[in-house]
Amino acid sequence: MTAMTLTLVLALALLVGLSLGLLGGGGSILTVPLLVYVAGMDAKEAIATSLFVVGVTSAVGMINHARGGRVRWRTGVLFGAAGMAGAYTGGLVGGHIPDTVLLIAFAVMMIVTAGAMLRGRREVDPDRAHRQIPVGRVLLDGAAVGLATGLVGAGGGFLVVPALALLGGLPMPVAVGTSLLVIAMKSAAGFTGYLSTVKIDWSLTLAVTAFAVVGSLVGARLAGRVPAHVLSRLFAWFVLAMGAFVLVQQAPAHIGVPILAALASLGAGAGVCYGFVARCPLRRAVQRT
């Protein structure tokens, strides 16, 4: 890797941390493409490295939330323990899946995540919040989210936060803080699962992690100064575009162009609907917060 490439990788790692600090998620969504398309890693190494980077960064970011009383330890450990089982299984399985399949699954996860961000997060009504945690449902959802995270290295914060808010009845700030505990636990398990089949470049991994941690600390300080809903929507459209890019990149050459044309047509249609149709369902979905 050249010095210029390394500098670019570390600069982009700052943005990864910044997204975690500002949004409470999005780290893996940026880290995997960064490591594959900029650092030149194969998919399995990029996913494993991403799990380490995001796990450490989330653990550091959780400290401030814990000091502010925004981490619900019992709920987080319960959800995280189930997520660790799923993530470890996903990491073991992912080490034996072809890179192309992993990257296609990752692209699909990016598109799903972007849709969840555009739909927005709804605050839980305190009167309807669960007084007792539905343990069975929490374990099931935790294991499912953990499996996705361990397998493709994504699907952390933007899936965990709504699950904690809806199943645990947590207020959104507490759900965000608790999600960092869950993400750190799941990422550690998924990374461990990949270690049996993937060799890690520790010097690069630790450098990327350090820059991501710095970015997350900066993002945490900026979080109250940037309109969260505007930032979240801009980030969602970026993630959607990146997901489409990865999907087209991994598609066979003879269907790549038709896929790109279909995505462009879909995007144009959505843009026309959003911009010119007063009762467009997309407009109502995006504007709902």
C-alpha positions as a printed Julia matrix, in Angstrom:
289×3 Matrix{Float64}:
   0.0     0.0     0.0
   1.39    3.41   -0.98
   1.72    6.28    1.47
  -1.01    8.2    -0.39
  -3.41    5.27   -0.19
  -2.7     4.8     3.51
  -3.33    8.49    4.15
  -6.65    8.27    2.31
  -7.67    5.15    4.25
  -6.92    6.82    7.59
  -8.7    10.03    6.59
 -11.8     8.04    5.65
 -11.51    6.12    8.94
 -12.08    9.47   10.67
 -15.38    9.73    8.79
 -16.33    6.22    9.93
 -15.87    7.28   13.55
 -17.63   10.55   12.9
 -20.74    8.7    11.68
 -20.74    6.53   14.8
 -20.37    9.55   17.05
 -23.08   11.57   15.3
 -25.6     8.86   14.44
 -24.93    5.94   16.8
 -24.42    3.67   13.8
 -23.19    3.41   10.24
 -19.63    2.36   11.05
 -19.57   -0.97    9.23
 -21.6     0.42    6.34
 -18.65    2.71    5.59
 -15.77    0.56    6.81
 -16.27   -2.48    4.58
 -16.34   -0.54    1.26
 -13.4     1.55    2.5
 -11.3    -1.55    3.17
 -12.34   -3.35   -0.02
 -12.23   -0.57   -2.6
  -9.58    1.74   -1.11
  -7.33   -0.48    1.03
  -7.6    -3.4    -1.42
  -8.6    -6.09    1.1
 -10.66   -9.11    0.09
 -14.23   -9.26    1.4
 -13.6   -11.65    4.32
 -10.61   -9.69    5.65
 -12.5    -6.4     5.25
 -15.54   -7.7     7.14
 -13.41   -9.15    9.95
 -11.37   -5.94   10.23
 -14.56   -3.88   10.19
 -15.96   -5.87   13.09
 -12.84   -5.11   15.15
 -12.81   -1.4    14.25
 -16.5    -0.86   14.94
 -16.45   -2.98   18.1
 -13.64   -0.98   19.69
 -15.06    2.36   18.52
 -18.5     1.51   19.9
 -17.03    0.47   23.25
 -15.2     3.79   23.54
 -18.29    5.74   22.49
 -20.39    3.92   25.07
 -18.33    5.39   27.93
 -19.86    8.89   27.67
 -23.37    7.43   27.37
 -22.77    5.3    30.45
 -21.58    8.31   32.44
 -24.77   10.11   31.42
 -26.96    7.21   32.54
 -28.02    6.39   28.96
 -27.03    2.69   29.02
 -29.58    0.13   30.24
 -27.19   -2.62   31.27
 -29.6    -5.5    31.82
 -31.38   -5.01   28.51
 -28.12   -4.45   26.64
 -26.39   -7.52   28.06
 -29.45   -9.7    27.36
 -29.78   -8.48   23.76
 -26.01   -8.49   23.28
 -25.57  -12.04   24.6
 -28.08  -13.35   22.07
 -26.41  -11.21   19.41
 -23.0   -12.66   20.27
 -24.23  -16.2    19.63
 -25.64  -15.17   16.26
 -22.59  -13.08   15.36
 -20.11  -15.83   16.23
 -22.1   -18.26   14.07
 -22.22  -15.69   11.26
 -18.47  -15.16   11.5
 -17.79  -18.9    11.27
 -20.13  -19.34    8.31
 -18.96  -16.18    6.54
 -15.4   -17.46    6.4
 -16.53  -20.23    4.04
 -18.78  -18.15    1.74
 -17.44  -16.78   -1.58
 -16.46  -13.1    -1.51
 -18.96  -12.18   -4.22
 -21.86  -13.63   -2.24
 -20.74  -11.8     0.9
 -20.49   -8.47   -0.9
 -23.9    -8.91   -2.54
 -25.38   -9.66    0.9
 -23.58   -6.61    2.25
 -25.02   -4.42   -0.53
 -28.52   -5.67    0.26
 -27.92   -4.83    3.95
 -26.83   -1.32    2.95
 -30.03   -0.78    0.98
 -32.18   -2.1     3.85
 -30.31    0.14    6.3
 -30.8     3.19    4.08
 -34.52    2.45    3.92
 -34.7     2.2     7.7
 -32.91    5.54    8.07
 -35.19    7.28    5.57
 -38.23    5.93    7.38
 -36.94    7.54   10.55
 -36.89    6.57   14.2
 -40.04    6.94   16.21
 -39.88    7.78   19.91
 -41.56    5.21   22.1
 -44.66    6.34   23.95
 -43.77    6.07   27.66
 -47.33    4.91   28.45
 -46.97    2.01   26.02
 -43.41    1.04   26.89
 -42.88   -2.49   28.08
 -42.81   -2.66   31.85
 -41.2    -6.09   31.59
 -38.84   -7.01   28.79
 -40.23   -9.77   26.5
 -37.18  -11.98   27.03
 -37.99  -14.56   24.35
 -38.52  -11.92   21.67
 -35.38  -10.01   22.71
 -33.29  -13.2    22.48
 -34.74  -14.11   19.08
 -34.28  -10.64   17.6
 -30.82  -10.31   19.14
 -29.69  -13.59   17.61
 -31.09  -12.65   14.18
 -29.45   -9.22   14.14
 -26.23  -10.76   15.46
 -26.21  -13.35   12.68
 -26.51  -10.61   10.05
 -23.78   -8.56   11.71
 -21.37  -11.47   12.01
 -22.0   -12.7     8.48
 -21.59   -9.48    6.49
 -20.16   -7.11    9.1
 -23.1    -4.7     8.97
 -26.59   -4.19   10.31
 -25.57   -3.03   13.76
 -26.83    0.28   15.12
 -29.62    0.97   12.65
 -31.21   -2.41   13.4
 -30.4    -2.57   17.12
 -31.71    0.88   18.08
 -35.29    0.32   16.81
 -35.34   -3.16   18.35
 -34.28   -1.84   21.76
 -36.79    1.01   21.56
 -39.72   -1.2    20.57
 -38.97   -4.39   22.52
 -37.36   -2.86   25.59
 -39.48    0.27   25.66
 -36.37    2.42   25.94
 -36.4     6.17   25.23
 -34.42    6.91   22.07
 -31.32    8.44   23.79
 -31.1     5.4    26.06
 -31.65    3.04   23.1
 -28.76    4.7    21.25
 -26.43    4.42   24.25
 -27.43    0.83   24.95
 -27.0    -0.08   21.28
 -23.29    0.76   21.52
 -22.92   -1.9    24.23
 -24.76   -4.41   22.04
 -22.7    -3.52   18.95
 -19.43   -3.9    20.86
 -20.49   -7.34   22.14
 -21.73   -8.57   18.74
 -18.7    -7.24   16.9
 -16.33   -9.02   19.29
 -18.13  -12.32   18.77
 -18.3   -11.95   14.99
 -14.61  -11.02   14.83
 -13.73  -14.1    16.89
 -15.71  -16.26   14.48
 -13.75  -14.93   11.49
 -10.34  -15.37   13.16
 -10.33  -19.1    12.41
 -10.35  -18.48    8.64
  -9.04  -14.93    8.1
  -5.58  -13.43    8.57
  -5.64   -9.9    10.01
  -3.24   -7.09    9.07
  -2.91   -5.83   12.64
  -0.82   -2.75   11.9
  -3.42   -1.38    9.47
  -6.32   -2.54   11.63
  -5.02   -0.77   14.73
  -4.26    2.41   12.76
  -7.76    2.5    11.25
  -9.25    1.79   14.69
  -7.31    4.65   16.3
  -8.47    7.16   13.67
 -12.06    5.89   13.9
 -12.02    6.34   17.68
 -10.79    9.92   17.29
 -13.55   10.56   14.75
 -16.19    9.13   17.09
 -15.09   11.43   19.91
 -15.3    14.43   17.58
 -18.71   13.25   16.34
 -20.0    12.91   19.9
 -19.07   16.54   20.59
 -20.76   17.71   17.37
 -23.88   15.62   17.86
 -25.86   18.38   19.55
 -24.85   21.04   17.02
 -25.87   19.32   13.77
 -29.56   18.79   12.87
 -29.77   15.02   13.32
 -32.68   14.42   10.93
 -30.98   16.3     8.07
 -27.68   14.5     8.61
 -29.4    11.12    8.88
 -31.27   11.57    5.59
 -28.2    12.74    3.69
 -26.25    9.79    5.06
 -29.09    7.42    4.11
 -29.06    8.55    0.47
 -25.28    8.13    0.42
 -25.58    4.59    1.85
 -28.27    3.79   -0.74
 -25.98    4.95   -3.55
 -23.06    2.95   -2.14
 -25.23   -0.15   -1.85
 -26.25    0.18   -5.49
 -22.59    0.66   -6.48
 -21.45   -2.48   -4.63
 -24.36   -4.47   -6.08
 -23.5    -3.45   -9.64
 -19.79   -4.11   -9.04
 -20.48   -7.69   -7.96
 -23.06   -8.48  -10.62
 -21.98  -10.51  -13.69
 -20.93   -8.27  -16.57
 -23.89   -9.17  -18.8
 -26.48   -8.12  -16.19
 -24.59   -5.26  -14.54
 -25.82   -2.66  -17.04
 -29.5    -3.75  -16.83
 -29.3    -3.63  -13.02
 -27.78   -0.15  -13.16
 -30.47    0.99  -15.61
 -33.22   -0.44  -13.4
 -31.8     1.27  -10.3
 -31.46    4.56  -12.17
 -35.08    4.31  -13.39
 -36.27    3.49   -9.89
 -34.33    6.42   -8.46
 -35.67    8.8   -11.1
 -39.23    7.62  -10.48
 -38.81    8.06   -6.74
 -37.38   11.54   -7.27
 -40.32   12.6    -9.47
 -42.8    11.16   -6.96
 -41.11   12.87   -4.02
 -40.68   16.22   -5.74
 -43.93   16.62   -7.67
 -46.63   14.33   -6.24
 -48.28   15.83   -3.18
 -49.59   12.51   -1.87
 -46.47   10.5    -2.69
 -46.04    7.65   -0.14
 -42.27    8.13   -0.32
 -42.61   11.74    0.8
 -44.7    10.76    3.8
 -42.27    7.98    4.73
 -39.19   10.19    4.49
 -40.74   13.11    6.35
 -42.0    10.97    9.21
 -39.71   11.28   12.24
